[in-house]
Amino acid sequence: MPPSVNDDNSFLQLAERLGELEVVIGPKAGPVIEQVRSGLLEAMACRDRGDMSAALAAIQRAMDKLAALITELDPQEASLMRVVAQHFTRALGAGLKGEAKEAVNVMKHKAGDPKDDEGNQW
């Protein structure tokens, strides 16, 4: 059974909310949004298999694509997103789960979700 937002997974929630960007940017964003969504789902599948290295790489690729898309709207926001995604990847790779969680919360807030992530999926 595929994962769902009900699993209380921040990245799945982010993947679900990406459609809101398509509304703001327009239909040309659709293919990139789908690539980002697929990348986040790929990361979750890698994590579930225990392949954290591949999960981190998938998240980084997805966030890079998202940042490139956001560059069209706001280059400064895109730069911030890249920094936050890199911080998340480094923190998680170093086992700093608290810092990784903070980065997830920044990403969620930027995507429009005011709630902090209380779970610890990583």
C-alpha positions as CSV (number, residue, x, y, z in Angstrom):
1,M,0.0,0.0,0.0
2,P,1.5,3.4,-0.9
3,P,2.2,5.9,1.8
4,S,-0.4,8.6,2.5
5,V,-0.5,11.9,4.2
6,N,-2.2,10.2,7.1
7,D,1.1,8.6,8.0
8,D,2.0,12.0,9.5
9,N,5.0,12.3,7.3
10,S,6.2,15.9,6.7
11,F,7.6,15.2,3.2
12,L,4.4,13.5,2.1
13,Q,2.5,16.5,3.4
14,L,4.8,18.8,1.4
15,A,4.3,16.6,-1.7
16,E,0.6,17.0,-1.3
17,R,0.8,20.7,-1.0
18,L,2.9,21.2,-4.1
19,G,-0.2,21.6,-6.2
20,E,-0.7,25.0,-4.6
21,L,2.4,26.2,-6.3
22,E,1.0,25.1,-9.7
23,V,-2.0,27.3,-9.0
24,V,0.3,30.3,-8.2
25,I,2.8,29.8,-11.0
26,G,0.5,28.4,-13.6
27,P,0.3,25.2,-15.7
28,K,3.9,25.4,-16.9
29,A,4.9,24.4,-13.3
30,G,2.9,21.1,-13.6
31,P,5.7,18.9,-14.9
32,V,8.3,20.3,-12.4
33,I,5.9,19.9,-9.5
34,E,5.3,16.3,-10.5
35,Q,9.0,15.7,-10.6
36,V,9.5,17.2,-7.1
37,R,6.5,15.1,-5.8
38,S,8.0,12.0,-7.3
39,G,11.4,12.7,-5.8
40,L,9.9,13.2,-2.4
41,L,8.0,9.9,-2.7
42,E,11.2,8.2,-3.9
43,A,13.0,9.5,-0.8
44,M,10.3,8.0,1.5
45,A,10.6,4.7,-0.3
46,C,14.4,4.7,0.1
47,R,14.1,5.6,3.7
48,D,11.6,2.8,4.3
49,R,14.1,0.4,2.7
50,G,16.7,1.7,5.1
51,D,18.7,3.4,2.3
52,M,19.3,6.7,4.0
53,S,22.0,7.8,1.5
54,A,19.6,7.4,-1.4
55,A,16.8,9.1,0.5
56,L,19.0,12.1,1.2
57,A,20.1,12.3,-2.4
58,A,16.4,12.1,-3.6
59,I,15.4,14.9,-1.3
60,Q,18.3,17.0,-2.4
61,R,17.4,16.5,-6.1
62,A,13.7,17.3,-5.4
63,M,14.5,20.4,-3.5
64,D,16.9,21.6,-6.2
65,K,14.2,21.2,-8.8
66,L,11.8,23.1,-6.5
67,A,14.3,25.9,-5.9
68,A,14.8,26.2,-9.7
69,L,11.1,26.5,-10.2
70,I,10.8,29.1,-7.4
71,T,13.6,31.1,-9.0
72,E,11.1,32.2,-11.6
73,L,9.0,33.8,-8.9
74,D,11.5,34.9,-6.3
75,P,15.3,34.3,-6.6
76,Q,16.0,35.1,-3.0
77,E,13.3,32.6,-1.8
78,A,14.9,30.0,-4.1
79,S,18.3,30.6,-2.5
80,L,16.9,30.2,0.9
81,M,15.2,27.0,0.0
82,R,18.5,25.6,-1.4
83,V,20.3,26.5,1.9
84,V,17.6,24.9,4.0
85,A,17.6,21.7,1.9
86,Q,21.4,21.5,2.1
87,H,21.2,22.1,5.9
88,F,18.7,19.3,6.2
89,T,20.8,16.9,4.2
90,R,24.0,17.6,6.2
91,A,22.2,17.5,9.6
92,L,20.5,14.2,8.8
93,G,23.7,12.8,7.4
94,A,25.5,13.8,10.6
95,G,22.8,12.3,12.8
96,L,21.7,15.7,14.1
97,K,18.0,14.8,14.0
98,G,17.0,18.0,16.0
99,E,18.6,20.2,13.4
100,A,17.1,18.2,10.5
101,K,13.7,18.6,12.2
102,E,14.1,22.3,12.3
103,A,14.9,22.4,8.6
104,V,11.8,20.3,7.9
105,N,9.8,22.8,9.9
106,V,11.2,25.7,7.8
107,M,10.3,23.9,4.6
108,K,6.8,23.2,5.9
109,H,6.3,26.8,6.9
110,K,7.5,28.0,3.5
111,A,5.0,25.7,1.9
112,G,2.2,27.3,3.9
113,D,1.8,24.8,6.7
114,P,2.1,26.7,10.0
115,K,2.3,23.6,12.2
116,D,5.6,22.3,13.3
117,D,6.5,18.7,12.7
118,E,6.1,16.8,15.9
119,G,6.9,13.3,14.5
120,N,10.4,11.9,14.1
121,Q,10.3,10.0,10.8
122,W,14.0,10.2,10.3
